[in-house]
Amino acid sequence: MAISESDVRHVALLARLALTDEQVRHLTVELSSILDHVSEIQSLDLAGVEPTAHPFPMRNVTRPDVVRPGLSRERALLNAPEAEDGAFVIPRIVGAEEEA
């Protein structure tokens, strides 16, 4: 299927692309080639082929989610620069200007 230079210019206009004459000529050839390949694919007899989302069987490659004990609160706060009542102490950021 051939595409014309005017078709390429129209698509470029819709996409708001400023193309030179050389780019239009180059894209005319490229897009025609792509459309030829699409035509070949569309002409294939796929009557007995079951639709698939992926050509190969997929499997989940992540590890299974297994419940395991986590860190204790004391261990989690061990390297904290400052802790109070079992929580991290951080400098106040929101509203800090209002107090000054």
C-alpha atoms as one frame of an Amber mdcrd trajectory, in Angstrom:
protein
   0.000   0.000   0.000   1.538   3.280  -1.066   1.151   6.514   0.822   1.455
   9.840  -0.942   3.537  12.848   0.010   0.327  14.799   0.570  -0.784  12.129
   3.081   2.536  12.470   4.900   2.194  16.265   4.954  -1.386  15.937   6.274
  -0.315  13.579   9.089   2.612  15.880   9.902   0.192  18.811  10.108  -2.088
  16.859  12.465   0.924  15.939  14.614   2.144  19.551  14.451   5.454  18.498
  12.898   7.415  20.825  10.654   9.017  18.587   8.022  11.413  19.547   5.254
  10.787  18.334   1.709  13.585  15.783   2.145  12.002  14.475   5.359   8.637
  14.181   3.615  10.193  12.161   0.791  12.046   9.926   3.258   8.959   9.358
   5.421   6.840   8.606   2.362   9.131   5.685   1.536   9.372   4.532   5.170
   5.624   4.694   5.861   4.820   2.937   2.585   7.166   0.131   3.605   5.494
  -0.154   7.015   2.038  -0.258   5.446   3.213  -2.981   3.038   4.304  -5.104
   5.997   0.954  -4.536   7.722  -0.826  -5.637   4.533   1.220  -8.854   4.505
   0.258  -9.571   8.098  -3.413  -8.846   7.406  -3.396 -11.291   4.493  -2.375
 -14.248   6.705  -4.946 -17.008   7.281  -5.388 -17.056  11.034  -8.670 -18.985
  11.155  -7.307 -21.763  13.409  -5.085 -19.581  15.570  -6.351 -18.902  19.064
  -6.064 -15.253  20.152  -3.350 -14.675  22.737  -2.071 -11.766  24.766   1.505
 -13.044  24.553   3.076 -15.534  22.122   4.865 -17.490  24.862   3.494 -18.889
  28.112   4.189 -16.453  30.919   4.964 -17.301  34.511   5.411 -15.088  37.499
   9.114 -14.737  38.174   8.763 -13.102  41.578   9.282 -15.036  44.765   6.233
 -16.253  46.675   5.003 -13.943  49.400   5.888 -15.682  52.651   5.107 -14.192
  56.051   8.294 -13.818  58.079   9.067 -11.978  61.288  10.068  -8.345  60.764
  12.366  -6.063  62.695  11.564  -5.306  66.283  10.874  -1.679  67.059  14.076
  -1.438  69.079  16.173  -2.854  66.230  14.535  -0.538  63.673  15.325   2.506
  65.824  18.860   1.341  66.637  20.586   3.632  64.090  18.082   6.494  64.271
  19.776   9.831  65.013  17.009  10.535  67.509  14.080   8.487  68.787  11.344
   9.196  71.305   8.543   6.971  72.607   9.382   4.246  70.081   9.270   6.544
  67.014  11.705   8.486  64.855  12.110  12.141  65.762  12.323  14.353  62.681
  12.532  18.129  62.335   9.236  19.876  61.773   8.880  21.036  58.173   5.215
  21.933  57.611   4.208  25.091  59.436   7.773  25.866  60.557   7.578  29.392
  59.021   4.381  30.190  60.916   6.045  29.816  64.319   8.963  32.168  63.509
